[in-house]
Amino acid sequence: MAELTTTLIHHPYQPPAGFAAPQPGVFKASTVFFPNVAAMRQFEWKDKSAYTYGLHGTPTTYTLEERLCTLEGGVQCLLVPSGLAAIATVNLALLKSGDEVLIPDNAYAPAKALAEGELAHWGIAHRYFDPMNPADLAAKISPYTQLVWLEAAGSVTLEFPDLCAQVRICRAAKVLCALDNTWGAGLAFKPFDLQPGQLPALAVDISIHALTKYPSGGGDVLMGSVISTDERLHMQLKLCHMRLGLGVAASDAEAVLRGLPSLSLRYRQHDESARALAHWCQQRVEFAQVLHPALPQSPGHAPWQALCGHAFGAAAGLFSVIFKPGYSQAQVDAFCNALQWFRIGYSWGGPVSLVMPYQLETMRSSWPAHLQRGVLVRFSIGLESAADLQQDLQQALQALT
Ligand SMILES: *Cc1c(COP(=O)(O)O)cnc(C)c1O
């Protein structure tokens, strides 16, 4: 008989298999046991036919990966510790010294910082293209271009590009394209089938998400995903992912698995409230421009309508306002400070509404012609009552004077 300390570690009890409940089980592991040495030598993690090490996958991470593939219409998925890590993984897997990557000028700012810092440091060049002018993308593709990033809608300024035209340009040039699909969340449009019903399918090569945003939905998890459909491309990404030692915690995967069943309901509610508030802002005299792709006057409304106008015409819960030029940064800062329900904070996709002033002149190569001059503020609309949020905006606008 073993001693108690040993028995408590090597306990013989096996619960009956087949437990079923609304949420899948959570498996935490670094070490994974093999039944014998032969199995240890034979088990393969690359095709998910077995378990070999915590970093290579557990039932919890495999389950989340499969559900995210279903959400996006992809075939393979990798989980990484953040949305930014998803962007970094794609860059590191596909680019080498001497290559060039093209990035839309309105891209998520840390993705630009990654290109300007690490990628440049490793001899990988980058160029920014005008997301609203497909001809500019076509002109910037060179023999060195190995990857084109796309983002719809753009971060902060929310211009919606002609994604189909951009993907066609990449296809014609035989350059891989990766989409940051955080805004669309797999709901607004299908990145691997941009024109449903048309064959062959028009598709991006890779779609990444910040699961941090809508899929987790709580403002309490950081995670990203890299989804693809081509097996060879996936293996290139997966080997890089493994060599870099990227993985996610089971409890974080659990949090995203918990968020997924309510994703479309939440997304729709965020969208409905954001649209109502964006319309309200459009009536106000304080704003020179309201940026929301579902507003007919907003940059990229037509491509948004073409791609997302089906079903309920999904548009996420984000919009930005540009204050009339008479308002100073200090006045706009006072407006942000005066908001009660809106909290000042980065990120989005959680229940709490957020506000953030941005200094656009520091984020763009030049001030885009389609944007009015003035101080810009982005709102992320949470799940509070839209009427309460509207009252909050109204009372905070008094702080401008
Ligand atoms: C938030 C965000 C990211 C990065 O996600 P993190 O999990 O915060 O690293 C990437 N792209 C877009 C468009 C985002 O909004």
The ligand as a MOL file (V3000), in Angstrom:
LIG
                    3D

  0  0  0     0  0            999 V3000
M  V30 BEGIN CTAB
M  V30 COUNTS 15 15 0 0 0
M  V30 BEGIN ATOM
M  V30 1 C -7.9920 45.0790 -29.7190 0
M  V30 2 C -7.6130 44.8210 -31.1170 0
M  V30 3 C -6.5080 44.0320 -31.4160 0
M  V30 4 C -5.5900 43.4650 -30.3650 0
M  V30 5 O -6.2170 42.6960 -29.4060 0
M  V30 6 P -5.5420 42.4670 -27.9720 0
M  V30 7 O -6.1370 41.2060 -27.5140 0
M  V30 8 O -5.8890 43.6620 -27.1600 0
M  V30 9 O -4.0590 42.3620 -28.2180 0
M  V30 10 C -6.2210 43.7970 -32.7470 0
M  V30 11 N -6.9770 44.3300 -33.7200 0
M  V30 12 C -8.0410 45.0930 -33.4730 0
M  V30 13 C -8.8320 45.6430 -34.6040 0
M  V30 14 C -8.3990 45.3750 -32.1640 0
M  V30 15 O -9.4500 46.1500 -31.9280 0
M  V30 END ATOM
M  V30 BEGIN BOND
M  V30 1 1 1 2
M  V30 2 1 2 3
M  V30 3 2 2 14
M  V30 4 1 3 4
M  V30 5 2 3 10
M  V30 6 1 4 5
M  V30 7 1 5 6
M  V30 8 2 6 7
M  V30 9 1 6 8
M  V30 10 1 6 9
M  V30 11 1 10 11
M  V30 12 2 11 12
M  V30 13 1 12 13
M  V30 14 1 12 14
M  V30 15 1 14 15
M  V30 END BOND
M  V30 END CTAB
M  END
